[in-house]
Amino acid sequence: MMASTKQLATEAIRSSGWLFWGLWASLLTVYAPRGQNLPKMYFNMHLRRHARQLVPFLDPYVTIDIVNIKKSSNLLSPGDGEESCQSSNNAYKEVEAYVTKVCTRDALAFCAEGTVEGRSFTLSLREGQEVTDHFRGVTVWWLLEERCLRLMLPQRYRAFILDEYLPHVRREGRNIMISKRGQSLYTYEESMMGTLGPWSHTAFEHPATFDTLAMHPNKKRKIQEDLDNFRGNKEYYRRIGKPWKRGYLLYGPPGTGKSTMIAAMANYLKYDIYDVDLTSLKNNRDLRHLLVQITGRSIVVIEDIDCSFDDVTGQRSNQGRRSGWSRYNNDNDTSKVTLSGLLNFIDGVWSAQSGERIIVLTTNFPEKLEPALIRSGRMDVHIEMSYCCFEAFKTLANNYLEVEAHPLFQRVEELLQVVKITPADVAECLLCPQTDSPPGSDRGVETCIGRLINELEKKAALNELEEKAAEPKKRRRRRH
């Protein structure tokens, strides 16, 4: 803990000589000609700490300790001219990340540790080292002790620090931690006893981004803006009384990039992914068991949800490994997962835990889904993953062939206006083996785009045949 006012006064008197030189150095710093920074450097390196001992006499300060403990108490207890703040380990790690990243510009020494790759260093504070931070015109001091990070601030800024500065520190520290750690893909398995085990995870390494996603740029931009509005609006959701979560329904034919969209969203937000397979669950209790373990800053994915339903009544497919579910089943039924249980999973009371959570459903047949499942408030954003347009083709051409324009593009654009083809099929045509010709070479580009044009022309010819075959039927209908 910090020393009492009496002890500070004694130490200040004992160091009066240092204080005199500190004040003298500070005056020289103020009036020294531009470019002569020697007095300022001497003051910062040797006299700043002693000069600051005058602060308690002019404006008594308080201290806040962020303690490195596993047990969370979030307790503020006043002391003799000081305060002690015990918080959770998460708070300590967030503050430590912030102090190490942001405040070390004024530090005189670091602990440097090599990374696993051996290509860079991680800088951190040494025990007893003091650094400063500046926030909206206020200067605060951070000191690393044995088990805590100590924040020292002028008394008159106490409310400002507690209400604005510390939330800012934790928020920025959390972002720093997330940017450093990798993302994870979570799944679950049954234990040997037949019970549902905890989530297990592996590193999420899918390379998809919005830049490489085959979709019209305007549509991608709207999705990114919606994601930005979601992750930056915790206080807004709290103010309007809604849980901090959002639902996305991705629908469209197979091969239109629904799974790739999920990966791009996760990489854009730096969120973990939790993969939920409804057919592997026994009852609603299993579903709730999984839900309470899902952390914030995550995307919960239920892919091909249409395969779990026979029709709009919500009955479960007989192909499932477990017994069927129906919207008419009681939610407390211990042998079934019900539609009611799924709805509670998406937006029930328990779904509000952790916060900052996105739920994504994918389907090939949205018309089969129960309207209550995909209404606003559950699936807030409906995104059609459609067939390949010309703008999406240009993205794929840049990804696969490293070209942004080519004379053959015009023919592709004409054919895409009359032919439906999925981005997956386009990508297969543009796939150029390295052994044949490297991407970007004239031969490789012409070969791959020519292969795509041939495929599109075949589809166009087939469409014409189908239209001619259907014409007599249309004429007969007109007569009747």
C-alpha positions in Angstrom: 0.0 0.0 0.0 1.0 3.6 -0.4 2.8 5.4 2.4 0.8 7.7 4.7 0.8 11.5 4.4 3.2 11.8 7.4 5.6 9.4 5.8 5.4 11.3 2.5 6.2 14.5 4.3 9.2 13.0 6.0 10.5 11.6 2.8 9.9 14.9 1.0 11.9 16.9 3.6 14.7 14.4 3.5 14.8 14.9 -0.3 14.6 18.7 -0.3 17.8 19.0 -2.1 16.6 16.8 -4.8 13.4 18.8 -5.0 15.3 22.1 -5.4 17.3 20.7 -8.3 14.1 19.2 -9.7 12.3 22.6 -9.7 15.4 24.3 -11.1 15.6 21.7 -13.9 12.0 22.1 -14.7 12.4 25.9 -15.0 15.3 25.4 -17.3 13.2 23.0 -19.4 10.5 25.6 -19.8 12.8 28.5 -20.7 15.5 26.6 -22.5 16.0 27.5 -26.2 14.4 25.0 -28.7 16.7 22.1 -29.3 18.5 22.2 -25.9 16.8 19.2 -24.3 19.5 18.2 -21.9 17.9 19.7 -18.7 14.6 18.0 -19.6 16.2 14.7 -20.2 18.0 14.9 -16.8 14.8 15.8 -15.1 12.9 12.9 -16.6 15.6 10.4 -15.8 16.6 11.4 -12.3 14.4 14.1 -10.7 10.8 13.5 -11.8 9.9 11.0 -9.1 11.4 13.3 -6.3 9.7 16.4 -7.7 6.3 14.6 -7.7 6.6 14.1 -4.0 5.4 17.7 -3.7 2.0 16.8 -5.2 0.4 15.4 -2.0 0.9 18.8 -0.3 -0.6 20.7 -3.1 -3.3 18.3 -4.2 -3.5 15.0 -2.1 -3.7 12.0 -4.3 -5.3 8.6 -4.0 -4.1 5.2 -5.3 -6.1 2.4 -6.9 -4.6 -1.1 -6.9 -5.6 -3.6 -9.6 -4.7 -6.8 -7.8 -3.5 -10.0 -9.6 -5.8 -12.5 -7.9 -8.0 -15.3 -9.2 -11.0 -14.5 -7.0 -13.1 -11.6 -8.2 -14.4 -9.1 -5.6 -14.6 -5.8 -7.4 -14.4 -4.0 -4.0 -13.5 -0.4 -3.3 -12.5 0.2 0.3 -11.3 3.7 1.4 -8.1 3.9 3.4 -5.9 6.6 5.0 -5.5 8.9 2.0 -5.7 6.0 -0.4 -8.0 3.4 -2.0 -7.6 -0.3 -2.7 -9.4 -1.8 -5.7 -9.5 -5.6 -6.0 -10.7 -6.9 -9.3 -10.8 -10.1 -11.3 -7.8 -11.6 -13.1 -9.4 -10.4 -16.3 -9.3 -6.8 -15.1 -5.6 -7.2 -14.1 -4.7 -8.7 -17.5 -6.6 -6.0 -19.4 -4.9 -3.2 -17.4 -1.5 -4.9 -17.7 -1.9 -5.2 -21.5 -2.8 -1.5 -21.7 0.0 -0.2 -19.5 2.6 -2.4 -21.3 1.4 -1.3 -24.7 0.5 2.3 -24.3 2.4 3.7 -21.3 5.9 2.4 -21.9 6.8 5.4 -24.0 8.0 7.0 -20.8 9.6 3.9 -19.2 13.3 3.9 -18.6 13.7 0.1 -18.6 11.9 -2.9 -20.0 11.8 -6.7 -19.5 12.3 -8.1 -23.0 11.4 -11.7 -23.8 11.9 -13.3 -27.2 8.8 -14.8 -28.9 8.4 -18.4 -29.9 9.3 -17.6 -33.5 12.4 -15.7 -32.3 11.6 -12.8 -34.7 10.4 -10.2 -32.2 10.4 -9.2 -28.6 7.6 -8.7 -26.0 8.3 -5.6 -23.8 6.9 -5.4 -20.3 7.4 -3.4 -17.2 9.9 -4.3 -14.5 8.8 -4.6 -10.9 9.0 -1.1 -9.2 9.1 0.7 -12.5 6.9 3.7 -13.0 5.3 5.1 -16.2 2.9 7.8 -17.0 -0.2 8.0 -19.1 -2.1 11.0 -20.5 -5.9 10.9 -21.0 -7.9 14.0 -21.9 -5.5 16.4 -20.4 -5.0 14.4 -17.1 -1.7 12.8 -16.2 -1.7 9.6 -14.1 1.1 7.4 -12.8 1.3 3.6 -13.0 3.6 1.5 -10.9 4.1 -2.3 -11.1 4.3 -3.9 -7.6 4.7 -7.5 -6.7 1.0 -8.5 -7.1 -0.7 -5.4 -8.4 -0.6 -2.5 -10.8 -0.9 0.7 -8.8 -2.6 3.8 -10.3 -1.8 7.1 -8.7 -3.9 10.2 -9.5 -4.7 13.7 -8.1 -7.6 13.6 -5.7 -9.7 16.0 -7.7 -9.8 13.7 -10.7 -11.1 10.7 -8.7 -14.6 10.5 -10.3 -13.1 11.2 -13.7 -10.7 8.3 -13.4 -13.2 5.8 -12.1 -16.0 6.7 -14.5 -14.0 7.4 -17.7 -10.3 6.5 -17.5 -10.5 3.0 -16.1 -13.3 1.9 -18.4 -11.2 3.2 -21.3 -8.1 1.3 -20.0 -10.0 -2.0 -19.7 -11.6 -1.6 -23.1 -8.3 -0.8 -24.9 -6.5 -3.5 -22.9 -9.1 -6.1 -23.9 -8.7 -5.1 -27.6 -4.9 -5.4 -27.3 -5.2 -8.9 -25.8 -7.6 -10.0 -28.5 -5.3 -8.8 -31.2 -2.5 -10.8 -29.8 -4.2 -14.1 -29.2 -5.4 -16.4 -32.0 -9.0 -17.3 -32.6 -10.4 -20.7 -31.7 -13.0 -23.0 -33.2 -15.0 -24.8 -30.6 -16.9 -28.1 -30.8 -18.1 -30.7 -28.3 -18.3 -34.4 -27.9 -20.1 -36.9 -25.7 -18.1 -38.3 -22.9 -17.5 -42.0 -22.3 -20.4 -42.0 -19.9 -22.8 -40.8 -22.6 -23.1 -37.3 -21.1 -22.4 -34.1 -23.0 -18.8 -33.1 -22.5 -17.4 -29.5 -22.3 -16.4 -27.5 -25.3 -13.1 -28.4 -26.8 -11.3 -26.1 -29.2 -8.6 -25.9 -31.9 -7.0 -23.0 -33.6 -9.2 -21.3 -36.2 -7.0 -20.7 -39.2 -9.5 -20.1 -42.0 -8.0 -17.5 -44.3 -11.3 -16.0 -45.6 -11.7 -12.2 -45.4 -14.2 -9.7 -46.8 -11.6 -8.7 -49.3 -11.5 -12.2 -50.7 -15.2 -13.0 -50.3 -17.0 -13.4 -53.7 -19.9 -10.9 -53.3 -20.9 -7.5 -54.6 -18.8 -4.8 -52.8 -21.8 -2.8 -51.8 -23.4 -5.8 -50.1 -20.1 -6.6 -48.3 -19.8 -3.0 -47.1 -23.3 -3.0 -45.6 -22.5 -6.2 -43.7 -19.3 -4.8 -42.3 -21.0 -1.6 -41.2 -23.6 -3.7 -39.4 -20.9 -5.7 -37.7 -19.1 -2.5 -36.7 -22.3 -1.0 -35.2 -22.9 -4.2 -33.2 -19.4 -4.6 -31.6 -19.0 -0.9 -30.7 -22.4 -0.4 -29.1 -22.5 -2.1 -25.7 -23.8 0.9 -23.9 -26.5 1.5 -26.6 -27.8 -2.1 -26.2 -27.8 -1.6 -22.4 -29.7 1.7 -22.7 -32.5 0.3 -24.9 -32.8 -2.8 -22.7 -31.7 -5.4 -25.3 -29.2 -8.2 -24.8 -25.9 -7.5 -26.6 -26.3 -10.1 -29.4 -27.3 -10.2 -33.0 -28.7 -12.9 -35.3 -27.8 -13.5 -39.0 -29.6 -15.8 -41.4 -27.5 -16.8 -44.4 -29.6 -18.5 -47.1 -29.0 -19.5 -50.7 -28.1 -22.5 -52.9 -25.1 -24.8 -52.0 -21.8 -23.4 -53.1 -22.7 -19.7 -52.7 -20.3 -19.1 -49.8 -22.3 -19.3 -46.6 -19.5 -21.0 -44.6 -16.9 -18.7 -46.1 -19.1 -15.7 -45.0 -19.0 -17.0 -41.4 -15.2 -17.3 -41.5 -14.9 -13.8 -43.0 -17.1 -12.4 -40.2 -15.1 -14.2 -37.5 -11.8 -12.9 -38.9 -13.2 -9.4 -39.3 -14.4 -9.2 -35.7 -11.6 -11.4 -34.2 -14.3 -13.6 -32.6 -14.2 -17.3 -31.7 -16.6 -19.7 -33.4 -18.8 -22.2 -31.6 -20.2 -24.9 -33.9 -23.5 -26.3 -32.7 -24.8 -29.6 -34.3 -28.5 -29.9 -33.2 -28.7 -33.5 -34.4 -26.2 -34.6 -31.8 -28.1 -33.2 -28.9 -30.4 -35.3 -26.7 -32.7 -32.7 -25.2 -33.1 -29.1 -24.2 -31.0 -29.5 -21.2 -28.0 -30.3 -23.4 -28.7 -27.2 -25.4 -28.7 -25.0 -22.3 -25.6 -26.8 -21.0 -23.7 -25.7 -24.1 -25.2 -22.2 -24.0 -23.9 -21.3 -20.5 -20.4 -22.2 -21.5 -20.2 -20.0 -24.6 -18.1 -16.9 -23.9 -18.6 -13.4 -25.3 -16.9 -12.1 -28.4 -18.0 -15.2 -30.2 -20.1 -16.4 -33.2 -22.4 -19.3 -32.5 -23.1 -21.2 -35.8 -25.9 -23.7 -36.6 -25.3 -24.7 -40.2 -27.9 -26.3 -42.5 -30.7 -25.8 -40.0 -33.2 -26.8 -42.7 -31.9 -30.3 -42.5 -33.3 -30.5 -39.0 -36.9 -29.8 -40.1 -39.3 -31.7 -42.3 -41.6 -28.7 -43.0 -42.9 -25.4 -41.6 -44.4 -27.3 -38.6 -41.0 -27.6 -37.2 -40.8 -31.4 -37.0 -37.4 -32.8 -37.0 -36.0 -34.9 -39.8 -36.0 -38.6 -39.3 -32.4 -38.6 -40.5 -31.3 -37.1 -37.2 -29.5 -39.4 -34.8 -31.9 -38.5 -31.9 -35.7 -38.5 -31.7 -37.6 -35.8 -33.5 -38.7 -32.4 -32.3 -41.9 -30.5 -32.8 -43.1 -27.1 -31.8 -46.0 -28.9 -30.1 -43.6 -30.7 -27.7 -43.3 -29.5 -24.1 -40.1 -27.6 -23.6 -39.4 -29.8 -20.5 -39.5 -33.0 -22.4 -36.4 -34.9 -21.4 -36.1 -37.0 -24.5 -36.4 -34.3 -27.2 -34.9 -31.0 -28.3 -37.8 -28.9 -29.2 -38.3 -25.8 -31.3 -39.2 -24.0 -28.1 -35.8 -25.0 -26.7 -34.0 -23.7 -29.8 -35.9 -20.4 -29.6 -34.9 -20.0 -25.9 -31.3 -20.8 -26.9 -31.4 -17.9 -29.4 -33.1 -15.2 -27.4 -34.2 -16.6 -24.1 -33.1 -15.4 -20.6 -30.0 -17.4 -20.7 -29.0 -16.2 -24.1 -28.2 -12.7 -22.6 -25.3 -14.1 -20.6 -21.7 -13.1 -21.6 -22.9 -10.6 -24.2 -21.2 -9.6 -27.5 -22.5 -12.7 -29.2 -23.6 -13.3 -32.8 -25.8 -16.3 -33.7 -25.7 -17.4 -37.4 -28.1 -19.8 -39.0 -27.5 -21.1 -42.5 -30.0 -22.8 -44.8 -30.6 -23.8 -48.4 -34.3 -23.5 -48.1 -35.5 -20.5 -46.0 -39.1 -21.2 -46.9 -39.0 -24.4 -44.9 -38.2 -22.6 -41.6 -40.7 -21.7 -38.9 -41.4 -18.0 -39.2 -41.0 -17.6 -35.4 -37.4 -18.8 -35.8 -36.3 -16.2 -38.3 -38.3 -13.1 -37.3 -36.6 -9.8 -36.3 -35.2 -10.0 -32.8 -33.9 -13.5 -33.4 -32.5 -13.4 -36.9 -32.1 -9.6 -37.3 -30.3 -9.7 -40.6 -31.2 -11.9 -43.6 -28.4 -12.2 -46.1 -29.0 -13.9 -49.4 -26.0 -15.7 -50.7 -26.8 -15.7 -54.3 -25.3 -16.8 -57.6 -22.1 -15.3 -58.9 -22.4 -11.7 -60.3 -19.8 -10.0 -62.4 -18.4 -8.1 -59.4 -18.0 -11.3 -57.5 -16.3 -12.9 -60.5 -13.7 -10.0 -60.5 -12.9 -10.7 -56.9 -12.4 -14.4 -57.6 -10.2 -13.6 -60.7 -8.1 -11.4 -58.5 -7.8 -14.1 -55.8 -7.0 -17.0 -58.2 -5.3 -15.4 -61.2 -4.0 -12.1 -59.7 -5.6 -10.0 -62.5 -8.0 -7.1 -62.2 -8.9 -6.7 -65.9 -8.7 -8.7 -69.1 -10.3 -8.5 -72.6 -12.1 -11.8 -71.8 -13.9 -10.2 -68.9 -16.5 -8.6 -71.2 -17.7 -12.0 -72.5 -17.9 -13.3 -68.9 -20.0 -10.3 -67.9 -22.4 -11.0 -70.8 -22.9 -14.6 -69.9 -23.3 -14.0 -66.1 -26.3 -11.9 -66.9 -28.2 -14.9 -68.3 -26.6 -17.9 -66.6 -26.8 -18.9 -62.9 -23.5 -20.3 -61.6 -22.3 -20.5 -58.0 -19.1 -18.9 -56.8 -17.8 -22.3 -56.0 -18.2 -23.5 -59.6 -16.5 -20.3 -60.9 -13.6 -20.8 -58.5 -13.2 -24.4 -59.8 -12.8 -23.1 -63.3 -10.3 -20.5 -62.3 -8.2 -22.9 -60.3 -4.8 -22.9 -62.1 -2.3 -25.6 -61.2 1.1 -24.1 -60.5 2.7 -26.8 -62.7 0.8 -25.7 -65.8 1.3 -21.9 -65.7 1.7 -19.6 -62.8 -1.2 -17.2 -61.8 -0.9 -13.9 -63.5 0.8 -15.2 -66.7 -1.0 -14.6 -70.0 -1.3 -18.3 -70.7 -2.7 -19.2 -67.3 -5.2 -16.3 -67.3 -6.5 -17.1 -70.8 -6.7 -20.8 -70.1 -8.7 -20.4 -66.8 -11.0 -17.7 -68.1 -11.6 -19.6 -71.3 -12.5 -22.7 -69.2 -15.1 -20.6 -67.4 -16.5 -19.1 -70.6 -16.9 -22.6 -72.0 -18.8 -23.7 -68.9 -21.0 -20.6 -69.0 -21.8 -21.1 -72.7 -22.8 -24.8 -72.0 -25.2 -23.6 -69.3 -26.6 -20.9 -71.6 -27.2 -23.4 -74.4 -28.9 -25.8 -71.9 -31.1 -23.0 -70.7 -32.2 -22.3 -74.3 -33.1 -25.9 -74.9 -35.2 -26.0 -71.7 -37.0 -22.8 -72.6 -37.8 -24.2 -76.1 -39.1 -27.5 -74.5 -41.3 -25.5 -72.1 -42.8 -23.2 -74.8 -45.5 -25.7 -76.0 -46.7 -26.2 -72.5 -47.0 -22.5 -72.0 -49.0 -22.2 -75.2 -51.4 -24.9 -74.1 -51.9 -23.2 -70.8 -52.8 -19.9 -72.6 -55.4 -21.7 -74.7 -57.1 -23.2 -71.6 
